[in-house]
Amino acid sequence: MILRIRSRDGTDRITVPDPASATVADLQRLIESHLTVPVPLQRISLDPALLLPTPSAAVPLLADPAAPLASLRLANGAFVYLAYPPDARSARPPPPRALSAAGSFGKKMTMDDLIARQIRVTRQENALCAAASFDRDAANAFQLYVAESLAFAAKRAGFLYGLVDAETKEVFVDFIYEPPQQGSEDVVHLMRDPDEEARVDAIAEGLGMRRVGLVFTQAVGRKASETGEYTVSNREVVQAAQLQAEGGIPEWVTAIVKLEVGDDGTGDVHFEAFQMSEICVKLVKDGVLETEIGDSDDPRLSKMRKEVMAGGKDTMEVDNDFFLVPVKISDHQGGNNSLVHFQ
């Protein structure tokens, strides 16, 4: 019997030699042998909810090693869901015999060669930034202009300046610099001036600070997606990843400001913080992520310039949520530095 083992790293197939007598423990040993995930680190279930970013404690696990697989009514080709800590796979399985390309110009290629050429897009479990705290005055000045002058009808963006705690990896944002820009419902074009940015950096350095991130707003009339709701658009993924790559610090944080309207018609302004995943930044640096976005493109999906593996399948489009790593957010009341706001 062949079982498909799905994890956040994709889908693998395992052959169970004697399904009539095999137990859960036998399956775990097969997983350890073929996927190199040690048995003590495995969590397996028949419920796909196991692979959610924050799975519920109610997800039933196959926790009894002595339970026979026959009692689980598993058919040939059935899915078993596997969760394990990041980097738990100690090594790749031994490669099969070399594959030879057809034709006189072909050359032998092992499975390791094929895997090396394949890009896997997986969710990043933990951010490199432990938390982000925003000075209340700076955050309020930024959102107040967007709310009162733009009515959240157009996007607005700014660079975050502050401190990074070297020990805790927390980011403290104390002022926001808003470069010259033009915003619409879906795009904000930053008309960056290197000389002006150099002056802002110098002022920040004089205050003992540096550039630590990006903040942008989302317009209430932004383009909808026919395939469902989305947190960030493909354009926002590209812009945020490019600026994170430019930022040069692991703790770089991206903040999103949006207006949420309740059923009673009242609106609340919300701040959320993320990092773009390391694989997302790498896709930008390597030129794999498509940066030219068409008006007909689905804003929920990021296009690739070559196939990648995401969600266990080869694809040219990746759900933007795969690239987001949430960061805890809070606020603080700063000193005189908090009164510095460039616009």
C-alpha positions as CSV (number, residue, x, y, z in Angstrom):
1,M,0.0,0.0,0.0
2,I,1.3,3.5,-0.9
3,L,0.6,6.3,1.5
4,R,1.2,10.0,0.7
5,I,2.9,11.8,3.6
6,R,2.1,15.5,3.4
7,S,4.1,18.0,5.4
8,R,4.8,21.7,5.1
9,D,7.8,20.7,3.0
10,G,5.7,19.0,0.4
11,T,4.3,15.5,-0.3
12,D,6.3,12.2,-0.1
13,R,5.2,8.7,-0.9
14,I,5.9,5.7,1.3
15,T,5.2,2.1,0.6
16,V,3.9,0.0,3.5
17,P,5.0,-3.6,2.7
18,D,2.3,-5.4,4.8
19,P,-0.6,-3.1,5.5
20,A,-2.7,-5.8,7.1
21,S,-0.3,-6.3,10.0
22,A,1.5,-2.9,10.0
23,T,1.1,-0.6,13.0
24,V,1.4,3.2,13.6
25,A,4.9,2.5,15.0
26,D,5.8,0.7,11.7
27,L,4.6,3.8,9.8
28,Q,6.7,6.1,12.0
29,R,9.8,4.0,11.4
30,L,9.2,4.1,7.6
31,I,8.8,7.9,7.9
32,E,12.1,8.1,9.8
33,S,13.8,5.9,7.3
34,H,12.6,7.6,4.1
35,L,12.0,11.2,5.3
36,T,14.7,11.3,7.9
37,V,12.4,12.7,10.6
38,P,13.2,11.0,14.0
39,V,10.2,9.2,15.5
40,P,10.2,11.3,18.7
41,L,9.8,14.5,16.6
42,Q,6.9,13.2,14.5
43,R,3.3,14.3,15.0
44,I,1.0,12.4,12.5
45,S,-2.7,12.7,11.9
46,L,-5.4,12.0,9.3
47,D,-6.6,15.6,9.8
48,P,-5.1,18.2,7.4
49,A,-5.6,20.9,10.1
50,L,-2.4,19.6,11.6
51,L,-0.5,21.6,9.1
52,L,-2.2,24.9,9.9
53,P,0.2,27.6,11.2
54,T,-1.4,27.3,14.7
55,P,-3.1,23.9,14.8
56,S,-5.8,23.4,17.3
57,A,-5.1,21.2,20.3
58,A,-8.2,19.3,19.3
59,V,-6.5,17.9,16.1
60,P,-6.6,14.0,16.6
61,L,-3.1,12.5,16.5
62,L,-2.1,8.9,15.7
63,A,-0.5,8.7,19.1
64,D,-0.9,4.9,19.8
65,P,2.1,3.2,18.3
66,A,0.5,-0.2,18.6
67,A,-2.7,0.8,16.7
68,P,-2.9,-1.3,13.5
69,L,-3.1,0.7,10.3
70,A,-5.9,-1.6,9.1
71,S,-8.1,-0.1,11.9
72,L,-7.7,3.4,10.3
73,R,-9.3,2.3,7.1
74,L,-6.5,3.7,5.0
75,A,-6.8,3.1,1.3
76,N,-4.0,3.0,-1.3
77,G,-2.9,6.6,-2.0
78,A,-4.4,8.0,1.2
79,F,-2.9,11.1,2.8
80,V,-1.3,11.1,6.2
81,Y,-0.3,14.5,7.6
82,L,3.0,14.9,9.3
83,A,4.2,17.8,11.4
84,Y,7.7,18.3,12.9
85,P,10.0,21.1,14.2
86,P,11.9,23.2,11.7
87,D,15.1,21.5,10.4
88,A,14.1,18.2,11.9
89,R,14.8,16.4,8.7
90,S,18.4,15.4,9.4
91,A,19.4,14.5,5.8
92,R,18.0,13.7,2.4
93,P,17.0,10.1,1.7
94,P,19.6,8.2,-0.3
95,P,19.3,9.0,-4.0
96,P,18.0,6.3,-6.4
97,R,19.9,5.2,-9.4
98,A,21.1,8.0,-11.7
99,L,18.6,9.2,-14.3
100,S,19.9,9.5,-17.8
101,A,18.4,12.2,-20.1
102,A,17.4,10.9,-23.5
103,G,19.4,11.7,-26.6
104,S,23.1,11.8,-27.3
105,F,23.5,15.2,-25.7
106,G,22.0,14.1,-22.4
107,K,24.0,13.7,-19.2
108,K,23.3,11.6,-16.1
109,M,21.4,13.4,-13.4
110,T,20.8,12.0,-9.9
111,M,17.8,12.7,-7.8
112,D,19.9,14.9,-5.6
113,D,20.7,17.0,-8.7
114,L,17.0,17.4,-9.4
115,I,16.2,18.3,-5.8
116,A,19.0,20.9,-5.8
117,R,17.4,22.6,-8.8
118,Q,14.0,22.6,-7.3
119,I,12.9,25.6,-5.2
120,R,10.7,24.7,-2.2
121,V,8.5,27.5,-0.9
122,T,7.5,26.7,2.7
123,R,6.1,28.7,5.5
124,Q,8.7,30.2,7.9
125,E,7.7,29.3,11.5
126,N,9.5,32.0,13.4
127,A,10.4,35.6,12.7
128,L,13.9,36.9,13.1
129,C,12.4,39.9,14.8
130,A,11.1,38.9,18.3
131,A,8.7,41.9,18.5
132,A,8.0,45.4,17.2
133,S,7.1,48.3,19.5
134,F,5.9,51.6,17.9
135,D,6.1,55.0,19.6
136,R,2.5,56.1,20.0
137,D,3.0,59.7,18.8
138,A,4.8,58.6,15.6
139,A,2.3,55.9,14.8
140,N,-0.6,58.2,15.5
141,A,0.8,61.0,13.3
142,F,1.2,58.6,10.4
143,Q,-2.3,57.1,10.6
144,L,-4.0,60.4,11.4
145,Y,-2.8,62.0,8.1
146,V,-4.0,58.9,6.1
147,A,-7.3,58.9,7.9
148,E,-8.1,62.7,7.8
149,S,-6.4,63.8,4.6
150,L,-6.7,60.6,2.5
151,A,-9.6,58.9,4.1
152,F,-7.8,55.6,3.5
153,A,-8.7,56.1,-0.2
154,A,-5.0,55.8,-1.3
155,K,-2.0,54.0,-0.1
156,R,0.7,55.7,1.9
157,A,4.2,54.5,3.0
158,G,7.1,55.4,5.1
159,F,10.4,54.1,6.5
160,L,10.6,53.2,10.1
161,Y,13.5,54.4,12.2
162,G,14.5,53.3,15.7
163,L,16.6,50.8,17.6
164,V,17.2,47.0,17.6
165,D,17.9,45.3,20.9
166,A,20.8,43.1,20.1
167,E,20.0,40.6,22.9
168,T,16.2,40.3,22.6
169,K,15.9,41.0,18.8
170,E,13.1,43.4,19.5
171,V,12.6,46.5,17.3
172,F,11.7,49.8,18.8
173,V,10.3,52.3,16.2
174,D,10.6,55.9,17.3
175,F,10.0,58.0,14.1
176,I,8.7,57.6,10.6
177,Y,10.1,59.2,7.4
178,E,7.7,59.5,4.5
179,P,9.6,60.0,1.2
180,P,8.0,61.8,-1.7
181,Q,5.4,59.4,-3.2
182,Q,2.3,58.9,-5.2
183,G,-0.4,56.5,-4.0
184,S,-3.5,55.0,-5.5
185,E,-5.8,52.3,-4.2
186,D,-3.4,49.5,-5.0
187,V,0.0,51.0,-5.5
188,V,2.3,53.4,-3.8
189,H,5.3,54.7,-5.8
190,L,8.1,55.9,-3.7
191,M,10.0,58.7,-5.5
192,R,13.1,58.2,-3.5
193,D,15.7,61.0,-3.2
194,P,19.2,59.6,-2.2
195,D,20.4,62.9,-0.9
196,E,17.3,63.4,1.3
197,E,17.4,59.9,2.6
198,A,21.1,60.4,3.5
199,R,20.2,63.4,5.5
200,V,17.4,61.5,7.3
201,D,19.9,58.6,8.0
202,A,22.4,61.1,9.4
203,I,19.7,62.7,11.7
204,A,18.8,59.2,12.9
205,E,22.4,58.2,13.5
206,G,22.8,61.4,15.6
207,L,19.9,60.2,17.7
208,G,21.4,56.8,18.0
209,M,19.0,55.2,15.6
210,R,18.9,53.6,12.2
211,R,16.3,52.5,9.5
212,V,14.6,49.3,10.8
213,G,11.6,48.8,8.5
214,L,8.7,49.8,6.3
215,V,5.2,50.8,7.0
216,F,2.4,51.2,4.5
217,T,-1.4,51.6,4.5
218,Q,-4.0,49.6,2.6
219,A,-6.8,51.5,0.8
220,V,-10.4,50.6,1.5
221,G,-11.1,50.3,-2.2
222,R,-8.1,48.0,-3.0
223,K,-8.6,45.4,-5.7
224,A,-10.6,42.4,-4.7
225,S,-9.5,38.8,-5.4
226,E,-11.9,36.3,-7.0
227,T,-10.1,33.5,-5.2
228,G,-10.7,34.8,-1.6
229,E,-9.5,37.3,0.9
230,Y,-5.8,38.2,1.2
231,T,-3.6,39.9,3.8
232,V,-1.1,41.5,1.3
233,S,-1.2,41.9,-2.4
234,N,1.3,40.6,-4.9
235,R,2.5,44.2,-5.4
236,E,3.0,44.6,-1.7
237,V,4.9,41.3,-1.5
238,V,7.4,42.5,-4.1
239,Q,7.8,46.0,-2.6
240,A,8.2,44.7,1.0
241,A,10.6,42.0,0.0
242,Q,12.8,44.3,-2.1
243,L,13.0,46.8,0.7
244,Q,13.7,44.1,3.3
245,A,16.6,42.9,1.1
246,E,17.9,46.4,0.9
247,G,17.4,47.0,4.6
248,G,20.4,44.8,5.5
249,I,19.3,43.7,9.0
250,P,17.7,40.4,10.0
251,E,15.2,42.1,12.2
252,W,13.7,44.3,9.5
253,V,10.0,44.6,10.1
254,T,7.1,45.6,7.8
255,A,4.0,47.1,9.3
256,I,0.6,47.3,7.7
257,V,-2.0,49.9,8.7
258,K,-5.6,49.4,7.6
259,L,-9.1,50.6,8.4
260,E,-11.5,47.9,9.4
261,V,-15.2,48.9,9.3
262,G,-17.6,47.1,11.7
263,D,-21.2,46.1,11.1
264,D,-22.4,49.3,12.7
265,G,-20.4,51.4,10.2
266,T,-17.7,52.5,12.6
267,G,-14.1,52.2,11.6
268,D,-11.1,51.2,13.6
269,V,-7.4,51.6,12.6
270,H,-5.3,48.5,13.0
271,F,-1.5,48.0,12.9
272,E,-0.1,44.6,12.1
273,A,3.6,43.7,11.8
274,F,5.3,41.0,9.7
275,Q,8.6,40.0,8.2
276,M,8.8,38.7,4.7
277,S,10.1,35.1,4.9
278,E,13.8,34.4,4.1
279,I,12.8,32.3,1.1
280,C,10.7,35.3,-0.2
281,V,13.7,37.6,0.0
282,K,15.8,35.0,-1.7
283,L,13.3,34.7,-4.5
284,V,13.6,38.4,-5.1
285,K,17.4,38.4,-5.0
286,D,17.6,35.5,-7.3
287,G,15.1,37.0,-9.8
288,V,12.6,34.2,-9.4
289,L,9.8,36.3,-8.1
290,E,8.0,38.2,-10.9
291,T,8.1,41.9,-10.3
292,E,6.0,43.0,-13.2
293,I,2.4,42.9,-12.1
294,G,-0.4,43.1,-14.6
295,D,-3.9,44.6,-14.0
296,S,-5.5,41.2,-14.7
297,D,-3.3,39.3,-12.2
298,D,-4.9,37.9,-9.1
299,P,-3.6,40.1,-6.2
300,R,-3.7,37.2,-3.8
301,L,-1.0,35.2,-5.8
302,S,2.6,36.0,-6.5
303,K,3.9,34.9,-9.9
304,M,7.2,33.1,-10.4
305,R,9.5,33.2,-13.4
306,K,10.1,29.5,-13.1
307,E,8.4,26.6,-11.3
308,V,8.7,26.2,-7.6
309,M,7.2,23.7,-5.2
310,A,4.6,25.0,-2.8
311,G,2.0,23.1,-0.9
312,G,3.3,19.8,-2.3
313,K,3.0,20.7,-5.9
314,D,4.9,22.4,-8.7
315,T,3.4,25.8,-9.5
316,M,4.1,29.1,-11.1
317,E,1.9,31.0,-8.5
318,V,2.2,31.1,-4.7
319,D,-0.3,32.3,-2.2
320,N,1.1,35.5,-0.7
321,D,0.4,34.3,2.9
322,F,3.2,31.7,2.4
323,F,5.6,34.6,2.6
324,L,4.3,36.4,5.7
325,V,5.9,35.7,9.1
326,P,3.8,37.5,11.9
327,V,5.6,39.6,14.4
328,K,4.2,40.6,17.8
329,I,3.4,44.3,18.0
330,S,3.0,46.7,20.8
331,D,3.5,50.4,21.6
332,H,5.5,52.6,23.9
333,Q,5.8,56.3,24.8
334,G,9.1,57.6,23.8
335,G,11.0,60.7,24.8
336,N,11.9,63.7,22.6
337,N,12.8,61.4,19.8
338,S,9.2,60.4,19.3
339,L,8.3,63.9,18.2
340,V,10.5,63.6,15.1
341,H,8.2,62.8,12.1
342,F,9.2,63.5,8.6
343,Q,6.6,63.9,5.9
